[in-house]
């Protein structure tokens, strides 16, 4: 009986260890730029990674970009605009409630993501125009902190992917100027 329990524990331990994803240490170089384009500062950060390097990873590790839709593609919507109120039980009034609006294209991709603002919490409105590559991955966010679509973008993010779908470079621009760049080494 003891031998059977030992064998069972060994098999369980093997399955448990084998089934876990391997975390590996990945080095990132975070570069900050001066207004003239010269490098102000460079930080190196080693992070243990066990998943694809997506936008959620960069938001968690580097706080960039902070705002973006949870899902970029939703096959339930095509060529539609969907407005979602933060609290559907409260009145539809942006003084006490706020909205997220999703504009879907013919491929069911979110191409414009908007936030109405929040008077209570002091967050300003924004529009994020989202551009995709041929593999339907976001490659650029063009952000306006207003609903005026004719105004120039105030912020921009650009993303570069490797062959495995990991984001390996993130660039952040403010008022047309490169401010930060994060590179996976």
Secondary structure by P-SEA (a helix, b strand, c coil): caaaaaaaaaaaaaaaaaabbbbbbbbbbbbbbcccccccbbbbbbbbbcccccaaaaaaaccccccccccccccccccbbbbbbcccccccccccccbbbbbbcccccccbbbbccccccbbbbbbbbbbbcccccccbbbbbccccccccccbbbbbbbcccccccbbbbbccccccbbbbcc
